[in-house]
Amino acid sequence: MKSYSVKKSTKEEYNLIHLDTFDFQATDFYIKYGYKVFLVLDCSPMEHKRYYMKKNIYI
């Protein structure tokens, strides 16, 4: 089952989805569905990391 963002991207002929999430949110979820981490920021003093992720969409 394709996610809404993948369906929308395919319909609009986009070839890339990107997003950001924190380590306490959904990092593992996005990795499971094919997103790749391309940047990690250490967000001190919050003591969390912010992950920037992308997924290539092939039409």
C-alpha positions as CSV (number, residue, x, y, z in Angstrom):
1,M,0.0,0.0,0.0
2,K,1.5,3.3,-1.0
3,S,1.3,6.2,1.4
4,Y,-0.6,9.4,0.5
5,S,2.7,11.4,0.0
6,V,4.0,8.7,-2.4
7,K,0.7,8.6,-4.4
8,K,0.6,12.4,-4.6
9,S,4.3,12.6,-5.6
10,T,3.8,10.1,-8.4
11,K,0.6,11.8,-9.6
12,E,2.4,15.2,-9.7
13,E,5.5,13.6,-11.3
14,Y,7.8,14.5,-8.4
15,N,10.8,12.3,-7.9
16,L,11.8,13.1,-4.3
17,I,10.2,13.4,-0.9
18,H,12.1,14.9,2.1
19,L,11.1,15.4,5.7
20,D,12.6,15.9,9.1
21,T,11.9,14.2,12.5
22,F,13.4,14.1,15.9
23,D,14.9,10.9,17.5
24,F,12.0,10.6,19.9
25,Q,9.5,10.7,17.0
26,A,9.2,8.4,14.0
27,T,12.8,7.9,12.7
28,D,12.6,4.1,12.7
29,F,9.2,4.2,11.0
30,Y,10.5,6.3,8.1
31,I,13.6,4.1,7.7
32,K,11.3,1.0,7.6
33,Y,9.4,2.6,4.6
34,G,12.5,3.3,2.6
35,Y,13.6,6.8,3.7
36,K,17.3,7.5,3.9
37,V,19.0,9.8,6.5
38,F,21.0,12.5,4.8
39,L,21.7,14.8,7.7
40,V,21.7,14.6,11.5
41,L,21.8,17.6,13.8
42,D,22.7,17.5,17.4
43,C,20.1,19.8,19.0
44,S,21.8,20.6,22.3
45,P,20.7,21.8,24.9
46,M,17.6,19.8,24.1
47,E,19.7,16.6,24.1
48,H,17.9,15.2,21.0
49,K,18.9,14.7,17.4
50,R,17.0,16.0,14.4
51,Y,17.1,13.7,11.4
52,Y,16.6,14.9,7.8
53,M,15.4,12.2,5.5
54,K,14.6,11.6,1.8
55,K,13.0,9.1,-0.4
56,N,13.4,8.8,-4.2
57,I,10.2,8.1,-6.0
58,Y,10.5,6.4,-9.3
59,I,7.7,6.9,-11.8
